[in-house]
Amino acid sequence: MISRRQAARALVSLFGAAPFLHSEGPIPSDPAAIDWNDPLYGPVSVMDFAAVAKTKLDPLAWDYLEGGSEDELTLRENLSAYGNWIIRPRMLTDVHKIDTSLELLGAKLDYPILLDPAGGKNCFHQAGELAVSRAAANARALHITNGGIDDLIDSGAAPTFWQLTTGGQLLNAATMRAFVKRLEAQGCRGICFTVDIMHVSKREREMRNKLERSWCETGIPARGGTGRLPVAKNPWRAGIWPSRPQPTPTWDTLSELCAMTKLPVIVKGIMTAEDGDRCVKHGAKAVIVSNHGARQLDQVGATIEALPEVVAAVSGRIPVLLDGGIRRGTDVLKALAIGAKAVCVARPYLYGLTAFGERGVERVLQILKSELALSMGLAGVANLAAIDPSLVRRKTR
């Protein structure tokens, strides 16, 4: 019997060096139509894709993908905290058909797994935002985009999407109005306002690596003959006093944005009951419980631990979503049972993007949604409406 570490090494040896393969259109959903010899189908879990991705990236890019801020305590807790919740399966229920579909803010979705925004995709794959958006369209997933997919939108091939803003488009009424009008004209289905990134966090992996911050957008440059990277002109540095040239957004900004558009505004970055309640009162149509993948403020705890208090505070008035630490269908199931309407993922699809490009993103989603459906069937819940808090309990030891 081989260990998990040996199995991971064997997987990398089989699939890590496989060339990037690309085909147009969605990957097959029918098992009979799949070429199971295709390296895309070698990884069997999200973390298998991570093992392949690591072999394909410069170490600086891997640290950027995988790292968090400061001591990375929150990064570890985001993953481990799902183990604090136990599934309570129900027997002798009819689960011969599993239905994962839902409606979210007017959008009909096949499954409750959305694609989170993620910066620096070009470190992992050329034109990464477009590749992810095409994969989302093929996989019928909702994509929260950083922007830069206008050509896809104009062609009519874009997925259902929400547009991200971190506040730069909300500086005044004029810029906010122009931003809103453009999104409404493009057929955008929502505005995702990320509120936990008002300062650049202290990411010590990047500081030790002397990562040039512009490389997060252009990609890591090729190393020279000596194996060295070019000297960074503006690397991440420690000891820099936090400042912004203009005032940062406030709750009044959120109210103004919500009043200016018919598009639903989704606030991402909420970790407390108090802020969940404020989101409702200031006009938000949904919140995402998120700690930015543990890449902003450290020591804030896991998102799955914050979810119950936000759900209780919102009290059904608007949907609550969650991201952070999702790696398995059982993670999704637990979040839904605690009260999330849907979950969002970033690192999982970035692993797929790095390993196999657009098709890798789609395959990761295929695995996650099939794991969710299987977990639902084994837990005795045939549809999302049957999932409620009684399906889970906290560990007592």
C-alpha positions as CSV (number, residue, x, y, z in Angstrom):
1,M,0.0,0.0,0.0
2,I,1.5,3.4,-1.0
3,S,1.2,6.5,1.0
4,R,-0.7,9.7,0.0
5,R,2.6,11.4,-0.7
6,Q,3.8,8.6,-2.9
7,A,0.5,8.7,-4.8
8,A,0.9,12.4,-5.3
9,R,4.4,12.0,-6.7
10,A,3.2,9.3,-9.0
11,L,0.4,11.5,-10.3
12,V,2.8,14.4,-11.0
13,S,5.2,12.0,-12.9
14,L,2.3,10.9,-15.0
15,F,0.5,14.2,-15.7
16,G,2.8,17.0,-14.5
17,A,4.9,17.1,-17.7
18,A,1.9,16.6,-20.1
19,P,1.7,19.3,-22.8
20,F,-1.1,21.8,-22.7
21,L,-4.0,20.5,-24.6
22,H,-6.8,22.7,-25.9
23,S,-10.0,22.0,-27.7
24,E,-12.9,24.4,-28.4
25,G,-16.2,24.0,-26.7
26,P,-17.1,22.3,-23.5
27,I,-15.5,19.1,-22.3
28,P,-17.9,16.1,-22.5
29,S,-20.3,15.5,-19.6
30,D,-21.2,12.0,-20.8
31,P,-18.6,9.5,-19.5
32,A,-19.0,7.5,-22.7
33,A,-17.8,10.4,-24.7
34,I,-14.6,11.0,-22.7
35,D,-11.2,9.9,-23.8
36,W,-10.0,8.6,-20.4
37,N,-6.4,8.5,-21.7
38,D,-6.4,12.3,-22.0
39,P,-4.1,13.7,-19.3
40,L,-6.9,16.1,-18.3
41,Y,-8.7,13.1,-16.7
42,G,-5.7,11.9,-14.6
43,P,-6.2,14.2,-11.6
44,V,-9.2,13.0,-9.5
45,S,-9.5,15.8,-7.0
46,V,-8.9,19.5,-6.6
47,M,-5.6,18.9,-4.8
48,D,-4.4,16.5,-7.6
49,F,-4.7,19.5,-9.9
50,A,-2.7,21.5,-7.4
51,A,0.1,19.0,-7.5
52,V,0.3,19.2,-11.3
53,A,0.1,23.0,-11.2
54,K,3.0,23.3,-8.9
55,T,5.3,21.5,-11.4
56,K,4.4,23.9,-14.1
57,L,5.0,27.2,-12.3
58,D,8.0,29.2,-11.4
59,P,8.4,29.0,-7.6
60,L,7.5,32.7,-7.3
61,A,4.3,32.2,-9.1
62,W,3.4,29.2,-7.0
63,D,4.0,31.2,-3.8
64,Y,1.8,34.0,-5.2
65,L,-1.0,31.5,-5.9
66,E,-0.8,29.5,-2.7
67,G,0.3,32.1,-0.1
68,G,-1.6,34.3,2.4
69,S,-0.7,37.2,4.6
70,E,1.8,37.4,7.5
71,D,1.8,34.1,9.5
72,E,-0.8,32.5,7.2
73,L,-2.8,31.3,10.2
74,T,-6.1,32.2,8.5
75,L,-4.9,30.4,5.4
76,R,-4.5,27.2,7.3
77,E,-7.8,27.7,9.2
78,N,-9.8,28.3,6.1
79,L,-8.9,24.7,5.1
80,S,-8.9,22.9,8.4
81,A,-12.1,24.5,9.9
82,Y,-14.4,22.4,7.6
83,G,-13.3,19.4,9.7
84,N,-15.0,21.0,12.7
85,W,-18.4,20.2,11.2
86,I,-19.9,16.7,10.9
87,I,-22.4,15.7,8.3
88,R,-25.5,13.9,9.7
89,P,-26.7,11.7,6.8
90,R,-30.3,10.7,6.4
91,M,-31.2,7.2,5.4
92,L,-34.1,5.8,3.2
93,T,-34.8,9.0,1.3
94,D,-35.4,8.8,-2.4
95,V,-32.1,10.1,-4.0
96,H,-32.3,8.4,-7.4
97,K,-32.2,11.8,-9.0
98,I,-30.0,14.6,-7.6
99,D,-30.9,18.2,-8.4
100,T,-28.3,20.9,-7.7
101,S,-30.0,23.7,-9.6
102,L,-30.9,27.0,-8.0
103,E,-31.9,30.6,-8.7
104,L,-29.7,33.3,-7.4
105,L,-30.5,37.0,-7.8
106,G,-32.6,36.3,-10.9
107,A,-30.0,34.0,-12.5
108,K,-30.8,30.3,-13.0
109,L,-27.8,28.2,-12.2
110,D,-27.1,24.5,-12.6
111,Y,-25.2,24.2,-9.4
112,P,-24.2,26.5,-6.4
113,I,-20.5,26.9,-7.2
114,L,-19.4,30.2,-8.6
115,L,-16.0,31.4,-9.8
116,D,-14.5,34.0,-7.6
117,P,-12.4,36.9,-8.9
118,A,-8.7,36.3,-8.7
119,G,-5.9,38.7,-9.5
120,G,-2.7,37.8,-11.2
121,K,-4.0,35.1,-13.5
122,N,-1.4,35.9,-16.1
123,C,1.2,34.5,-13.7
124,F,-0.5,31.1,-14.2
125,H,-1.8,31.2,-17.8
126,Q,-1.6,33.7,-20.7
127,A,-4.8,35.7,-21.0
128,G,-6.0,33.9,-17.9
129,E,-9.2,36.0,-17.4
130,L,-10.5,35.2,-20.8
131,A,-9.7,31.5,-20.4
132,V,-11.5,31.3,-17.1
133,S,-14.5,33.2,-18.5
134,R,-14.7,30.8,-21.5
135,A,-14.5,27.9,-19.2
136,A,-17.3,29.3,-17.0
137,A,-19.5,29.7,-20.1
138,N,-18.8,26.1,-21.1
139,A,-19.5,24.8,-17.6
140,R,-22.6,27.0,-17.2
141,A,-21.1,28.7,-14.1
142,L,-21.5,32.2,-12.9
143,H,-18.2,34.1,-13.2
144,I,-17.3,37.1,-11.0
145,T,-14.9,38.8,-13.3
146,N,-12.1,41.2,-12.7
147,G,-12.8,42.7,-16.2
148,G,-11.1,42.4,-19.5
149,I,-13.6,40.1,-21.1
150,D,-15.3,42.7,-23.3
151,D,-14.5,40.9,-26.5
152,L,-16.2,37.8,-25.1
153,I,-19.2,39.8,-24.0
154,D,-19.5,41.5,-27.4
155,S,-19.4,38.1,-29.2
156,G,-22.3,36.9,-27.1
157,A,-20.2,34.0,-25.7
158,A,-19.7,35.3,-22.2
159,P,-21.1,33.4,-19.2
160,T,-23.5,34.8,-16.7
161,F,-21.2,37.3,-14.9
162,W,-21.0,39.8,-12.1
163,Q,-18.4,42.6,-12.4
164,L,-15.9,43.1,-9.6
165,T,-15.2,46.5,-8.1
166,T,-12.9,47.3,-5.2
167,G,-13.9,51.0,-5.2
168,G,-11.8,52.5,-7.9
169,Q,-14.9,53.1,-10.1
170,L,-16.8,54.6,-7.1
171,L,-14.7,57.7,-6.5
172,N,-17.6,60.1,-7.2
173,A,-21.1,60.2,-8.7
174,A,-19.9,60.7,-12.2
175,T,-17.4,57.7,-12.3
176,M,-20.0,55.5,-10.5
177,R,-22.7,56.4,-13.0
178,A,-20.4,55.7,-16.0
179,F,-19.4,52.4,-14.4
180,V,-23.0,51.4,-13.8
181,K,-24.3,52.4,-17.2
182,R,-21.5,50.4,-19.0
183,L,-22.3,47.2,-17.0
184,E,-26.1,47.6,-17.5
185,A,-25.5,47.9,-21.3
186,Q,-23.3,44.8,-21.3
187,G,-25.8,42.5,-19.8
188,C,-24.0,42.2,-16.5
189,R,-26.1,40.4,-13.8
190,G,-24.6,42.0,-10.7
191,I,-21.9,44.2,-9.2
192,C,-19.6,42.5,-6.7
193,F,-18.1,45.1,-4.3
194,T,-15.1,43.7,-2.6
195,V,-14.7,45.7,0.7
196,D,-11.7,44.0,2.4
197,I,-8.9,45.3,0.1
198,M,-8.6,48.9,0.9
199,H,-4.8,48.5,1.7
200,V,-2.1,46.3,0.3
201,S,-1.6,43.4,2.8
202,K,1.7,42.2,4.2
203,R,2.4,39.1,2.1
204,E,5.7,37.9,3.3
205,R,6.2,35.2,0.7
206,E,6.2,37.9,-1.9
207,M,8.5,40.1,0.1
208,R,11.1,37.4,0.6
209,N,10.8,36.5,-3.1
210,K,11.2,40.2,-4.1
211,L,8.2,39.8,-6.4
212,E,7.7,42.7,-8.7
213,R,4.1,43.7,-8.2
214,S,3.5,44.4,-11.9
215,W,4.4,40.8,-12.6
216,C,1.0,39.8,-11.0
217,E,-0.6,41.2,-14.2
218,T,2.1,40.6,-16.9
219,G,3.2,37.2,-15.7
220,I,6.6,36.1,-14.2
221,P,9.3,36.9,-16.7
222,A,11.6,34.1,-18.0
223,R,14.7,33.4,-16.0
224,G,18.1,34.1,-17.5
225,G,20.8,31.5,-18.3
226,T,21.9,31.6,-14.6
227,G,18.4,30.9,-13.4
228,R,17.9,34.4,-12.1
229,L,14.9,36.6,-12.6
230,P,15.3,40.3,-13.6
231,V,15.8,42.6,-10.7
232,A,12.4,43.9,-9.5
233,K,11.9,47.6,-9.8
234,N,9.0,47.8,-7.4
235,P,9.0,44.7,-5.2
236,W,6.7,44.0,-2.3
237,R,8.4,45.5,0.7
238,A,8.0,45.4,4.5
239,G,7.7,48.5,6.7
240,I,5.8,50.7,4.3
241,W,3.2,52.9,6.1
242,P,-0.3,52.2,4.8
243,S,-1.8,55.2,2.9
244,R,-4.2,55.9,0.1
245,P,-4.3,59.1,-2.0
246,Q,-8.1,59.4,-1.7
247,P,-10.7,58.5,1.0
248,T,-11.7,54.9,0.9
249,P,-15.4,53.8,0.4
250,T,-17.8,53.9,3.3
251,W,-21.3,52.6,3.9
252,D,-22.6,55.8,2.3
253,T,-20.7,54.7,-0.9
254,L,-22.6,51.4,-0.8
255,S,-25.9,53.1,-0.4
256,E,-25.2,55.5,-3.3
257,L,-24.1,52.6,-5.6
258,C,-27.2,50.6,-4.7
259,A,-29.5,53.5,-5.4
260,M,-27.9,54.2,-8.7
261,T,-28.6,50.9,-10.4
262,K,-31.1,48.2,-10.8
263,L,-28.3,45.6,-10.8
264,P,-28.0,43.7,-7.6
265,V,-25.0,44.8,-5.5
266,I,-23.2,41.9,-3.8
267,V,-20.8,42.8,-1.0
268,K,-17.8,40.5,-0.7
269,G,-15.6,40.5,2.4
270,I,-18.0,40.3,5.2
271,M,-16.9,38.4,8.4
272,T,-19.2,39.7,11.1
273,A,-22.9,39.8,12.0
274,E,-22.8,43.5,12.4
275,D,-21.6,44.1,8.9
276,G,-24.0,41.6,7.5
277,D,-26.9,43.5,9.0
278,R,-25.4,46.8,7.7
279,C,-25.2,45.4,4.2
280,V,-28.9,44.7,4.2
281,K,-29.8,48.2,5.6
282,H,-27.6,49.9,3.0
283,G,-29.2,48.2,0.0
284,A,-27.0,45.2,-0.8
285,K,-28.8,42.3,-2.4
286,A,-26.4,39.6,-1.2
287,V,-23.2,39.2,0.8
288,I,-20.2,36.9,0.5
289,V,-18.6,35.8,3.7
290,S,-15.0,36.0,2.7
291,N,-11.5,36.8,4.1
292,H,-10.0,37.3,0.6
293,G,-8.6,33.8,0.6
294,A,-6.6,34.7,3.7
295,R,-4.6,37.1,1.6
296,Q,-5.6,40.3,3.5
297,L,-5.9,40.6,7.3
298,D,-4.5,37.6,9.1
299,Q,-5.9,36.2,12.3
300,V,-9.6,36.8,11.3
301,G,-10.6,33.1,11.5
302,A,-12.0,30.8,8.9
303,T,-14.9,31.8,6.7
304,I,-16.9,28.7,7.6
305,E,-16.6,29.7,11.3
306,A,-17.9,33.2,10.5
307,L,-20.8,32.0,8.3
308,P,-23.3,31.1,11.1
309,E,-23.3,34.6,12.7
310,V,-23.7,36.3,9.3
311,V,-26.5,34.0,8.3
312,A,-28.2,34.7,11.7
313,A,-27.9,38.5,11.3
314,V,-29.1,38.6,7.8
315,S,-32.0,36.3,8.8
316,G,-33.1,35.4,5.3
317,R,-33.5,39.0,4.0
318,I,-30.8,38.5,1.3
319,P,-28.7,35.5,0.2
320,V,-25.5,34.8,2.0
321,L,-22.6,33.2,0.0
322,L,-19.3,32.0,1.2
323,D,-15.7,31.5,-0.2
324,G,-12.5,30.3,1.3
325,G,-11.1,26.8,1.8
326,I,-13.5,25.0,-0.5
327,R,-11.7,21.9,-1.9
328,R,-14.3,19.2,-1.7
329,G,-18.0,18.6,-2.5
330,T,-18.5,17.9,1.2
331,D,-17.1,21.4,2.0
332,V,-19.8,22.8,-0.3
333,L,-22.5,20.7,1.4
334,K,-21.5,21.8,4.8
335,A,-21.6,25.5,3.8
336,L,-25.0,25.1,2.3
337,A,-26.3,23.3,5.4
338,I,-25.0,26.1,7.7
339,G,-27.0,28.6,5.6
340,A,-25.0,29.6,2.5
341,K,-27.0,30.0,-0.7
342,A,-24.0,29.2,-2.8
343,V,-20.2,29.1,-2.6
344,C,-17.4,30.7,-4.6
345,V,-14.0,29.2,-5.4
346,A,-10.7,30.7,-6.7
347,R,-7.6,28.6,-5.9
348,P,-9.3,25.3,-7.2
349,Y,-9.9,26.7,-10.6
350,L,-6.5,28.4,-10.7
351,Y,-5.0,25.0,-10.1
352,G,-7.0,23.7,-13.1
353,L,-6.0,26.8,-15.2
354,T,-2.3,26.3,-14.5
355,A,-2.4,22.6,-15.1
356,F,-4.5,22.4,-18.3
357,G,-5.6,25.9,-19.3
358,E,-9.3,26.5,-20.0
359,R,-10.2,22.8,-20.0
360,G,-8.6,22.5,-16.6
361,V,-10.9,25.1,-15.1
362,E,-13.9,23.3,-16.6
363,R,-12.7,19.9,-15.3
364,V,-12.2,21.2,-11.8
365,L,-15.8,22.5,-11.8
366,Q,-17.0,19.2,-13.2
367,I,-15.3,17.4,-10.3
368,L,-16.5,19.7,-7.6
369,K,-20.2,19.7,-8.7
370,S,-20.2,15.9,-9.2
371,E,-18.6,15.5,-5.7
372,L,-21.4,17.8,-4.3
373,A,-24.1,15.7,-6.1
374,L,-22.6,12.4,-4.8
375,S,-22.3,13.8,-1.3
376,M,-25.9,14.9,-1.4
377,G,-27.0,11.5,-2.5
378,L,-25.0,9.7,0.2
379,A,-26.3,12.2,2.8
380,G,-29.9,11.6,1.8
381,V,-30.8,15.0,0.3
382,A,-32.0,15.0,-3.3
383,N,-32.1,18.7,-3.9
384,L,-30.8,22.0,-2.4
385,A,-34.1,22.7,-0.7
386,A,-33.7,19.6,1.4
387,I,-30.4,20.8,2.8
388,D,-30.9,22.5,6.2
389,P,-29.0,23.1,9.5
390,S,-30.0,19.7,10.8
391,L,-27.7,18.1,8.2
392,V,-24.6,19.1,10.2
393,R,-23.4,19.4,13.8
394,R,-20.3,20.8,15.4
395,K,-17.6,18.5,16.6
396,T,-17.8,18.0,20.4
397,R,-14.1,17.1,20.8
